[in-house]
């Protein structure tokens, strides 16, 4: 994806960032830091993939580091170019605009994470290579980061993206960390088995 503020430490110069969920807006509220992702920010994620057959378990496990490399212009707007540090290839073009976090993909700007949001807000986005209908499912959710060291719970908004009656994306957003967790789902073309394909889970962020 909380009633109490969650204090957590990101390791950039050991700065402590207090996230106050306030009215349940996924990281807003009084007394919060104004620290936001920018050029140079590094996200460390745990990335898992799963076998696509009935009863399939964990297939791969890796540490994935993403870095905000530069501000690039696409479609007449500036986007934070977020790359995989191992391959220097772009994973996201992201930008905060009115209405939330946007992603530049498929040659267009799409609303990725609506913010502020209320439960059942619905919009279209382009995710996992196709247009999906995204629904805000929970605005007072929480999830755990720091699983390799000091796990802590932080407030997030939880979204589901679906197409053709199947959910293909689940993702959790925090205003100050952006994508905290994401799960993708697929249908095995041979067996028809619908399964979780991958999980991306934030472990650490350095601003």
N, C-alpha and C positions, 0 to 999 in steps of 0.2 A: 501497500500500500503505500482518542488521546486527550486526555484532559489536562495533563501536566506538561510544562515545558521540558524539553529534552536538551541537556547540556552535553556537547560532545567536542572532542579535540581533533582537529585536522592538523597534520604535522607540519604545515608551513610555518616555520619559525615557532612552532608550538603555540600558535595563537588559539585561544579558546573561543569557540563560536557558540553562542546560546541561541537555539532555535525555539521560538515561542509560537505555538500553533494558534494562539489567540482564539478567534471564532471558528477555527477549523478550516483554515484556508491553505493548509499544506506548507507552513513555514512562515506565514506572515505574523503580524502582531507587534506590539510595542516592545522596545528593548532589544530588538534583534540587531545583528550585525548588518552592515550594508555590503559585506563582502560577496561579490558575485563572480562567476566565471568570466575570465578575460584571456587575452593572449598570454600564454605561458602557463595557464592552469593545466594541471595533470590529474586525471582520474585513474585510479587503479581499481580494476574490476576482477572478480572471479568469473570465468566464462566456462560454462558447461554445455555439452551437447549430449543427446540421448538417442538410443537406438530406435528406429522406426518400425518396430514390430510389436505384436501383442506381448506384454510383459517385459518389453525392452527396458534395460537399465541405463546407467551412465556409460556413455561412449568415450568422451574426452573431457579433460579438465585442464584449464590453463589460466595463467595470470595475463590479463590484457591491460596495457597501459595506453590511454588516449591522452593526447596533448592538444591544447588549443594553439595551433601553429601560427595563424595569421588572421587578419581581417581581409576577406576577399569580397569582390563585388560580383554579384550575379543577379540578373533581373532588375538591375538598377538599384539594388540595395546591398548594404554591407552584411556579411555573414561571418561568423566565427568558424574558421576552417579547423575542424577537429580531426586529427589523424591518429592512426595506429602508429605508435612510436617505433615498433619493430620494422614495419614496411614503409612508413612514411606515406601511406595512402589514406585518402579521406574517408572517414566513417560517417560524419555528419557535417552539414552546414547549418548552424543554429543561430537564431537571433531572437531576442526578447522584443516583442512588439505589443501594442495594445491588444489585449485579449489572451496573452499567454506566450508560450514558447513555440516558435515556428521553425520548420525544417525546410530547407531548399532542396528539393529532390524532384526527379522526373521533369526537370526544366520549369518548375513552378514552386511557389511558396505555399506551404500547407501548415495549418495549425496542428501542432503535435500535441502539446499539453495545454488545455484551456486553463487559464488562471487570471483572476479568481474564477471559481467554479461552484456550482451547486449540484447536488445529486440529480442524475438523469439529464443533465446537459448533454446534448447530442450534436455531433458535427461530423463532416467527412474529412478524411485525411488519406495520405498515400503512405502505406506502411507495408513492409515485407513484399514490395514489388507489385502492389495492387491497391486500388481504392477500397478503403474500409470505413464502416460506420463506427465512430468512437462514442462511447457512452461513459460519462463520469459515474462511477459506481460508489465511491466513498471519499468524502473530503476530510475525514478525521481518522484516517488509517495511520499505521506506523509500520516501519520495517527496521531491520537491524543492519548496521554497517560495522566495519572493523572486525570482521570475523577472524582475521589472522592475528589480532592482538587484543584490543579492548573492545569487545562488542557493546554497542549502545543502540538504543532505539531512537529513531528520529521520525517526526511527523511527515506524512506524504499524502498526496492525492492519488487515488487508484483509478485507472482507466482500463476499459476493454475495447478492443477493436475487432469487428467481425465482418464477414463477407459470406454471402450465400448460406447463412444460418450457422456458420462455424466461427468460433472465436479464434483468431489467428495471432492476436497480440494482447498481452497484458503488461501494463507499465505503471510505474510509481514515480511521482515527481515531487521534488522539493524545490522551493523557490531559489535556494542558495546553493544547491548541489546539482540541480536539473535532473538528469536521468539517474535515479537511485537504483532502480531495478527494472528489468524487462524480461519477459518470457515470450517466446514465439512458439507457435504451434503449426503443424503440418498434417496433411493427409497422405499416407503412404499410397502411391498410385497403383501398387500391385495388390495390396491386401485391403485397401480402403480403411485401414486403421488410422484413427485420429489420435495424434500424440503430441506431447511437448517436445519440441525440437531443440530449444536452447534456453539457457538462463544466463543473464548478465546481471551481476550483483556487485554493487559498489563496496569496496573495501576501504578506500582512502581517497582524499582529494587534497591537493596542494595548490594553493592559489598563487 
